[in-house]
Amino acid sequence: MIPCYVINLLRRKDRLKKITNHLNSLNISFNRFNAIDGQSVSKEILLKNMDVSGPLGELSDGDRACFQSHYRLWNLLSTRENRPVMVLEDDVILSKNAPNILKNLDWIPKDSQIIKLDRFGNNKHKILISKKFYTLNKDYKIHYLLSKHGGTGGYIITPKGIKTLLEMNTQVNVSVDHYLFNPNNSKIFHLLKPFQMVPSICEQQDNISDIQNSRLILRKNSLSYYIREIIRGYYEIRLLPFQILKYFSKKAKLIKPSFF
């Protein structure tokens, strides 16, 4: 079985209990990794390797803490693990089919770096994926992700992927999910070449995000807020011509991410 690490805030014992029971029911063991708490940690820690703002505006303390939690975990994995690892946030559920997929890692392409396991967004949300794929079994495939697909609820990271992330000598200016899974504004997406599992075997269940409250502070009716939203809109569509070309050249397709 693939090694599994769950990122969990010390104060969210409720989530730890819930995901422990869930993973136990699937016979998946895991290591708990202590998340950085944006409510109590210093600004110095939150701003490490990060700019104050970026293409999507100023980052909240919650978003910074989330990125730093994943980043610290990547550092730990670089010294502890020499094989692919599954990273989960503490508010997810896995499919009943997940154990059969995760017990054997032969399906993971040798040159892969990161595989997104979760789906994000409502039922109308669509993502662009490559028509090229690798087959896991009769029900599951992995495709290259070619458009934004938010969330870092669950992903597989390989030693090669960790090396790419840790050697990237740049200041991060977006949240961790945009950094990993949004080609529109990520400085590393083109290097990671992330895969998307189809259908997904993971999805987030908690409708109340710890990060969301910290974001509300930045969403004020001011001139700077509206300017930021215009800039955000530009970054969200700037790769649209390239994505349209991929679609009409029959090298890509649009899908609604599903959970199975």
C-alpha positions in Angstrom: 0.0 0.0 0.0 1.2 3.5 -0.8 2.5 5.5 2.1 -0.1 8.1 3.2 0.3 11.4 5.0 -2.6 13.4 6.4 -2.2 17.2 7.0 -4.1 18.2 10.1 -4.2 21.2 12.4 -3.6 20.4 16.0 -6.8 22.2 17.0 -8.9 20.2 14.5 -9.1 17.0 16.5 -12.6 16.6 15.1 -11.3 16.3 11.6 -8.5 13.9 12.7 -11.0 11.6 14.4 -13.3 11.6 11.3 -10.6 10.9 8.8 -9.0 8.3 11.1 -12.2 6.4 11.2 -12.7 6.7 7.5 -9.2 5.5 6.5 -9.4 2.7 9.1 -12.6 1.5 7.4 -10.6 1.2 4.2 -7.7 -0.4 5.9 -5.4 2.5 4.9 -2.8 3.4 7.5 -1.4 6.9 7.6 1.0 9.3 9.2 -0.4 12.5 10.7 1.5 15.7 9.7 1.1 18.7 11.8 -0.2 21.6 9.7 0.9 25.2 10.3 -1.8 27.3 11.9 -2.3 30.7 10.2 -4.0 32.0 13.4 -1.0 31.5 15.7 2.2 31.3 13.7 4.5 34.3 13.0 4.4 36.4 9.8 8.0 35.4 9.2 7.1 31.8 8.8 4.0 32.6 6.7 6.1 34.7 4.3 8.9 32.3 3.8 9.4 31.7 0.1 6.3 33.7 -0.6 5.4 37.1 -2.0 2.9 39.4 -0.3 0.6 39.2 -3.3 0.4 37.8 -6.8 -1.8 37.5 -9.9 -4.8 36.5 -7.7 -4.3 39.3 -5.3 -3.0 39.4 -1.7 -2.8 36.0 -0.1 -4.6 35.4 3.2 -2.8 34.0 6.3 -4.8 30.8 5.9 -3.6 30.3 2.3 -0.1 31.0 3.3 -0.3 28.5 6.2 -1.7 25.9 3.9 1.1 26.3 1.4 3.7 26.2 4.1 2.2 23.0 5.5 2.5 21.3 2.2 6.0 22.7 1.6 7.2 21.4 5.0 5.7 18.0 4.3 7.6 17.9 0.9 10.8 18.7 2.8 10.1 15.8 5.2 9.3 13.4 2.4 12.5 14.3 0.6 14.5 12.7 3.4 12.0 10.0 4.6 10.5 8.5 1.5 12.0 7.2 -1.8 8.8 6.1 -3.5 5.5 7.8 -4.4 3.4 9.0 -1.5 -0.2 10.0 -1.1 -0.9 13.3 0.6 -4.4 14.0 1.9 -5.9 17.0 3.7 -8.0 16.1 6.7 -11.5 16.9 5.3 -11.5 14.4 2.4 -13.1 11.0 1.8 -11.8 8.3 -0.5 -13.7 6.1 -2.8 -14.3 2.5 -1.7 -12.3 1.6 -4.8 -9.2 3.5 -3.5 -7.6 0.6 -1.6 -7.4 -1.6 -4.7 -5.9 1.2 -6.7 -3.4 2.3 -4.1 -2.1 -1.2 -3.0 -0.2 -1.5 -6.3 1.9 1.3 -7.7 2.9 -0.3 -11.0 0.4 1.9 -12.8 2.3 5.1 -11.9 4.3 6.3 -15.0 8.0 6.3 -14.2 8.5 9.9 -15.3 5.4 11.2 -13.4 5.8 13.9 -10.7 2.3 14.6 -9.3 -1.1 13.0 -9.8 -4.2 14.8 -8.7 -6.6 12.3 -7.1 -9.5 14.7 -6.1 -12.2 16.6 -7.8 -13.1 20.2 -7.0 -16.0 22.4 -7.8 -19.7 22.0 -8.4 -21.4 19.6 -10.9 -21.1 22.3 -13.7 -17.4 22.6 -13.3 -15.3 21.3 -16.3 -11.6 20.7 -16.8 -9.5 20.2 -19.9 -7.4 17.0 -20.0 -5.2 15.4 -22.6 -6.7 12.7 -24.8 -3.5 10.8 -24.2 -3.8 8.7 -21.1 -2.4 5.8 -19.0 -4.7 3.0 -18.0 -5.0 1.8 -14.4 -7.8 -0.7 -14.9 -11.1 -0.9 -16.8 -12.6 2.0 -14.7 -9.7 4.4 -14.1 -7.2 6.3 -16.2 -4.8 9.2 -15.7 -4.6 12.1 -18.2 -2.4 15.2 -18.3 -4.2 18.1 -16.7 -4.3 21.1 -19.1 -6.5 23.6 -17.2 -7.1 24.9 -13.7 -8.5 22.4 -11.3 -8.5 23.7 -7.7 -8.0 21.9 -4.4 -5.3 19.9 -2.9 -7.5 17.5 -1.0 -5.6 14.5 -2.3 -2.6 13.9 -4.6 0.3 11.4 -5.2 3.7 13.0 -5.2 6.8 11.1 -6.5 10.4 11.7 -5.5 11.0 13.4 -8.8 8.1 15.7 -8.2 9.3 16.6 -4.7 12.8 17.3 -6.1 11.2 19.7 -8.7 9.2 21.5 -6.0 12.1 21.9 -3.6 14.6 23.0 -6.2 12.3 25.7 -7.7 14.2 28.9 -6.9 11.3 31.4 -7.0 8.9 33.2 -4.7 5.4 31.7 -4.6 2.6 34.2 -5.1 -0.5 32.0 -5.3 -2.2 29.5 -3.1 -0.9 25.9 -3.1 -3.7 24.5 -5.3 -3.1 27.1 -7.9 0.7 26.6 -7.6 0.3 22.8 -8.3 -2.8 22.7 -10.6 -3.4 26.0 -12.4 -1.3 26.6 -15.6 -2.8 30.1 -15.9 -0.7 31.5 -13.0 1.6 28.8 -11.7 5.4 29.2 -12.2 5.9 25.5 -11.9 3.0 23.8 -13.6 4.8 23.3 -16.9 7.7 21.6 -15.0 5.4 19.3 -12.9 3.2 18.3 -15.8 0.5 17.1 -13.4 -1.8 14.2 -14.1 -5.5 14.0 -13.2 -7.1 10.7 -12.2 -10.3 10.0 -14.0 -12.7 9.5 -12.3 -11.4 10.9 -9.1 -11.0 8.7 -6.0 -11.0 11.6 -3.5 -13.2 14.6 -2.7 -13.4 17.1 0.1 -16.5 16.9 2.3 -16.2 19.8 4.8 -18.2 22.8 3.5 -16.6 25.1 6.1 -13.0 25.7 5.2 -10.5 26.9 7.8 -9.0 29.1 5.0 -12.2 30.6 3.9 -12.6 32.8 7.0 -9.2 34.4 6.5 -10.0 35.1 2.9 -13.1 37.1 3.8 -11.0 39.7 5.5 -9.4 40.6 2.1 -12.7 40.8 0.3 -13.8 44.3 0.9 -15.7 46.7 -1.4 -12.7 48.9 -2.2 -11.0 50.2 -5.4 -8.0 47.9 -4.8 -10.4 44.9 -4.5 -12.0 45.5 -7.9 -8.6 46.1 -9.5 -7.5 42.8 -8.1 -10.6 41.1 -9.5 -9.9 42.4 -13.0 -6.3 41.2 -12.8 -7.5 37.8 -11.6 -9.9 37.6 -14.5 -7.0 38.2 -16.9 -4.9 35.4 -15.5 -7.8 33.1 -15.5 -8.3 33.4 -19.3 -4.8 34.2 -20.6 -4.1 30.6 -21.7 -7.6 30.2 -23.3 -6.4 30.5 -26.9 -3.8 27.7 -26.3 -6.4 25.6 -24.6 -8.9 26.1 -27.4 -6.3 25.1 -29.9 -5.6 21.9 -28.0 -9.3 21.1 -27.9 -10.0 21.7 -31.6 -6.8 19.9 -32.7 -8.3 16.9 -30.9 -5.4 16.6 -28.5 -7.6 17.5 -25.5 -11.1 17.1 -24.2 -13.4 18.8 -21.6 -14.8 16.7 -18.8 -16.8 17.1 -15.7 -14.7 15.6 -12.9 -16.6 12.8 -11.2 -16.0 10.8 -8.1 -16.2 7.0 -8.1 
